[in-house]
Amino acid sequence: MFLTHPIISKAGRVALVSPSEIDDQDVVYLWNDPATRRFQRFLPERVSNADIRAQRLAWAADPNVCAFNVHALKPTGKSEFVGVARIHHIDRYYGNSCEVGLTMSSMHFGAGLGRAAIHTVLEYVFEERKFRRVVFHTAVENHVIRGWLERLGATLEGIERDFYADGTSGYTDACVYSILDREWVGGCKARMEQGIFGASKSRL
Protein backbone atom coordinates (compact mmCIF):
# COMPACT_ATOMS: atom_id res chain seq x y z
CA MET A 1 0.00 0.00 0.00
CA PHE A 2 1.01 3.63 -0.45
CA LEU A 3 0.20 6.64 1.70
CA THR A 4 -1.84 9.47 0.26
CA HIS A 5 0.47 12.15 1.70
CA PRO A 6 4.24 12.53 2.15
CA ILE A 7 5.88 12.28 5.57
CA ILE A 8 8.41 15.05 6.21
CA SER A 9 11.37 14.40 8.51
CA LYS A 10 11.61 16.35 11.74
CA ALA A 11 14.63 18.31 10.49
CA GLY A 12 12.97 18.97 7.13
CA ARG A 13 15.77 17.26 5.21
CA VAL A 14 13.89 14.36 3.63
CA ALA A 15 10.38 13.35 2.67
CA LEU A 16 8.95 9.85 2.42
CA VAL A 17 6.74 9.89 -0.65
CA SER A 18 4.62 7.28 -2.39
CA PRO A 19 6.51 5.52 -5.21
CA SER A 20 5.52 6.85 -8.62
CA GLU A 21 6.46 6.43 -12.25
CA ILE A 22 8.45 9.67 -12.05
CA ASP A 23 11.10 7.95 -9.92
CA ASP A 24 11.17 4.59 -11.69
CA GLN A 25 14.37 5.29 -13.64
CA ASP A 26 16.14 6.46 -10.48
CA VAL A 27 15.10 3.24 -8.73
CA VAL A 28 16.50 1.24 -11.66
CA TYR A 29 19.85 3.04 -11.23
CA LEU A 30 19.75 2.38 -7.49
CA TRP A 31 19.23 -1.39 -7.83
CA ASN A 32 21.85 -1.69 -10.58
CA ASP A 33 24.47 0.32 -8.66
CA PRO A 34 27.45 -1.90 -7.66
CA ALA A 35 27.44 -0.24 -4.23
CA THR A 36 23.86 -1.43 -3.69
CA ARG A 37 24.63 -4.90 -4.99
CA ARG A 38 27.64 -5.36 -2.73
CA PHE A 39 25.42 -6.57 0.12
CA GLN A 40 22.24 -7.30 -1.85
CA ARG A 41 23.53 -9.98 -4.18
CA PHE A 42 20.10 -11.60 -4.34
CA LEU A 43 19.01 -8.93 -6.85
CA PRO A 44 18.45 -10.00 -10.48
CA GLU A 45 21.48 -9.70 -12.73
CA ARG A 46 19.92 -6.63 -14.31
CA VAL A 47 16.89 -4.68 -13.05
CA SER A 48 14.76 -3.05 -15.76
CA ASN A 49 12.14 -0.33 -15.83
CA ALA A 50 9.52 -3.03 -16.39
CA ASP A 51 10.71 -4.80 -13.21
CA ILE A 52 10.38 -1.62 -11.16
CA ARG A 53 6.96 -0.80 -12.56
CA ALA A 54 5.70 -4.32 -11.80
CA GLN A 55 7.13 -4.15 -8.28
CA ARG A 56 5.59 -0.73 -7.67
CA LEU A 57 2.14 -1.87 -8.77
CA ALA A 58 2.38 -5.04 -6.67
CA TRP A 59 3.35 -3.09 -3.55
CA ALA A 60 0.55 -0.59 -4.10
CA ALA A 61 -1.96 -3.46 -3.95
CA ASP A 62 -0.38 -5.29 -0.99
CA PRO A 63 -1.79 -4.33 2.47
CA ASN A 64 1.21 -5.98 4.15
CA VAL A 65 3.69 -3.62 2.51
CA CYS A 66 4.05 0.13 2.94
CA ALA A 67 6.61 1.45 0.46
CA PHE A 68 8.23 4.87 0.14
CA ASN A 69 10.66 6.67 -2.07
CA VAL A 70 13.03 8.91 -0.12
CA HIS A 71 13.45 12.45 -1.44
CA ALA A 72 15.97 15.01 -0.23
CA LEU A 73 14.32 18.39 0.23
CA LYS A 74 16.10 21.46 -1.13
CA PRO A 75 15.81 25.10 0.01
CA THR A 76 14.35 25.93 -3.40
CA GLY A 77 11.31 23.78 -2.63
CA LYS A 78 12.35 21.11 -5.10
CA SER A 79 13.27 17.56 -4.15
CA GLU A 80 15.63 14.84 -5.37
CA PHE A 81 15.30 11.05 -5.24
CA VAL A 82 17.91 9.59 -2.86
CA GLY A 83 16.64 6.12 -1.90
CA VAL A 84 13.83 3.74 -1.05
CA ALA A 85 12.31 2.56 2.23
CA ARG A 86 9.86 -0.20 2.94
CA ILE A 87 7.78 -1.49 5.82
CA HIS A 88 6.94 -5.12 5.12
CA HIS A 89 6.16 -8.49 6.72
CA ILE A 90 3.47 -6.62 8.63
CA ASP A 91 1.97 -8.91 11.27
CA ARG A 92 -1.05 -7.57 13.13
CA TYR A 93 -2.29 -11.03 14.10
CA TYR A 94 0.46 -12.58 16.21
CA GLY A 95 2.79 -9.89 17.44
CA ASN A 96 1.95 -6.46 16.00
CA SER A 97 5.33 -6.38 14.31
CA CYS A 98 6.95 -5.49 11.00
CA GLU A 99 10.25 -5.38 9.17
CA VAL A 100 11.88 -2.18 7.93
CA GLY A 101 14.33 -1.85 5.06
CA LEU A 102 16.19 1.16 3.67
CA THR A 103 18.47 1.46 0.64
CA MET A 104 20.12 4.80 -0.10
CA SER A 105 21.83 5.98 -3.28
CA SER A 106 25.61 5.69 -2.99
CA MET A 107 25.89 9.27 -4.29
CA HIS A 108 24.47 10.43 -0.96
CA PHE A 109 26.40 8.22 1.46
CA GLY A 110 27.71 10.20 4.42
CA ALA A 111 25.25 13.08 4.06
CA GLY A 112 23.06 11.96 6.96
CA LEU A 113 20.02 11.55 4.73
CA GLY A 114 19.72 7.83 5.50
CA ARG A 115 19.69 8.53 9.21
CA ALA A 116 16.97 11.16 8.75
CA ALA A 117 14.97 8.76 6.59
CA ILE A 118 15.11 5.79 8.97
CA HIS A 119 14.28 8.04 11.93
CA THR A 120 11.20 9.23 10.06
CA VAL A 121 10.18 5.67 9.19
CA LEU A 122 10.58 4.52 12.80
CA GLU A 123 8.63 7.48 14.15
CA TYR A 124 5.82 6.54 11.78
CA VAL A 125 6.00 2.84 12.67
CA PHE A 126 6.11 3.22 16.44
CA GLU A 127 4.21 6.44 17.05
CA GLU A 128 1.57 6.53 14.33
CA ARG A 129 1.09 2.88 13.40
CA LYS A 130 1.72 1.73 17.02
CA PHE A 131 3.79 -1.32 16.14
CA ARG A 132 5.33 -3.12 19.10
CA ARG A 133 8.39 -4.57 17.39
CA VAL A 134 10.49 -3.74 14.33
CA VAL A 135 12.93 -6.16 12.69
CA PHE A 136 15.90 -5.43 10.42
CA HIS A 137 17.87 -7.89 8.27
CA THR A 138 21.36 -7.13 7.03
CA ALA A 139 24.18 -9.20 5.57
CA VAL A 140 26.58 -10.62 8.15
CA GLU A 141 29.51 -8.93 6.41
CA ASN A 142 27.80 -5.51 6.28
CA HIS A 143 29.71 -4.15 9.25
CA VAL A 144 28.75 -0.51 8.61
CA ILE A 145 25.02 -1.17 8.99
CA ARG A 146 25.53 -3.67 11.81
CA GLY A 147 27.60 -1.15 13.75
CA TRP A 148 25.06 1.59 13.17
CA LEU A 149 22.18 -0.61 14.38
CA GLU A 150 24.13 -1.63 17.47
CA ARG A 151 25.03 1.96 18.35
CA LEU A 152 21.38 2.86 17.96
CA GLY A 153 20.48 0.21 20.53
CA ALA A 154 19.01 -2.50 18.30
CA THR A 155 19.40 -6.03 19.67
CA LEU A 156 21.08 -8.75 17.63
CA GLU A 157 18.63 -11.63 17.88
CA GLY A 158 20.64 -14.10 15.84
CA ILE A 159 21.92 -15.14 12.45
CA GLU A 160 19.74 -16.70 9.77
CA ARG A 161 21.94 -19.07 7.81
CA ASP A 162 21.74 -19.19 4.02
CA PHE A 163 19.19 -16.36 4.13
CA TYR A 164 20.13 -14.45 0.96
CA ALA A 165 20.79 -15.91 -2.48
CA ASP A 166 24.20 -14.65 -3.57
CA GLY A 167 23.71 -14.67 -7.34
CA THR A 168 26.11 -17.59 -7.87
CA SER A 169 23.80 -20.46 -6.87
CA GLY A 170 24.98 -20.07 -3.28
CA TYR A 171 23.67 -18.32 -0.19
CA THR A 172 24.89 -15.89 2.46
CA ASP A 173 23.92 -15.42 6.09
CA ALA A 174 21.93 -12.50 7.51
CA CYS A 175 21.89 -10.87 10.93
CA VAL A 176 18.51 -10.22 12.52
CA TYR A 177 18.17 -7.11 14.69
CA SER A 178 15.12 -5.74 16.45
CA ILE A 179 13.88 -2.69 18.33
CA LEU A 180 10.86 -2.83 20.64
CA ASP A 181 8.50 0.08 21.22
CA ARG A 182 9.69 0.47 24.82
CA GLU A 183 13.30 0.64 23.60
CA TRP A 184 12.38 3.28 21.04
CA VAL A 185 10.95 5.62 23.67
CA GLY A 186 13.51 4.50 26.26
CA GLY A 187 16.61 5.67 24.43
CA CYS A 188 16.81 4.62 20.77
CA LYS A 189 14.88 7.65 19.55
CA ALA A 190 16.95 10.04 21.66
CA ARG A 191 20.21 8.54 20.37
CA MET A 192 19.05 8.94 16.79
CA GLU A 193 18.00 12.53 17.34
CA GLN A 194 21.31 13.36 19.00
CA GLY A 195 23.02 12.22 15.81
CA ILE A 196 20.58 14.07 13.55
CA PHE A 197 20.48 17.36 15.42
CA GLY A 198 23.90 17.15 17.07
CA ALA A 199 27.36 17.33 15.63
CA SER A 200 28.06 13.61 15.12
CA LYS A 201 28.46 12.26 11.61
CA SER A 202 27.09 9.06 10.14
CA ARG A 203 27.97 6.84 7.19
CA LEU A 204 24.21 6.66 6.48
Number of C-alpha atoms within 10 A of each C-alpha: 19 19 14 8 9 16 19 19 20 16 11 13 17 26 23 24 21 21 23 13 13 9 17 19 13 18 24 18 15 22 23 17 13 13 14 17 16 13 17 19 18 18 16 13 11 9 15 17 15 11 13 19 18 12 11 20 14 12 19 18 12 13 12 16 20 20 24 25 24 31 23 22 18 12 8 6 6 9 15 14 19 24 25 23 22 18 21 20 16 18 14 12 7 6 11 14 21 21 19 22 16 18 19 22 21 15 10 15 14 13 13 17 26 26 22 26 30 22 19 19 22 20 18 14 21 20 14 9 11 13 20 19 20 24 21 20 20 21 21 17 14 13 11 11 16 21 12 15 19 13 13 18 20 22 17 17 11 10 16 15 12 12 16 19 15 18 14 8 7 10 15 19 18 20 19 19 21 20 21 18 18 12 16 23 13 12 13 21 16 13 15 19 16 12 16 19 11 10 8 9 12 16 14 20
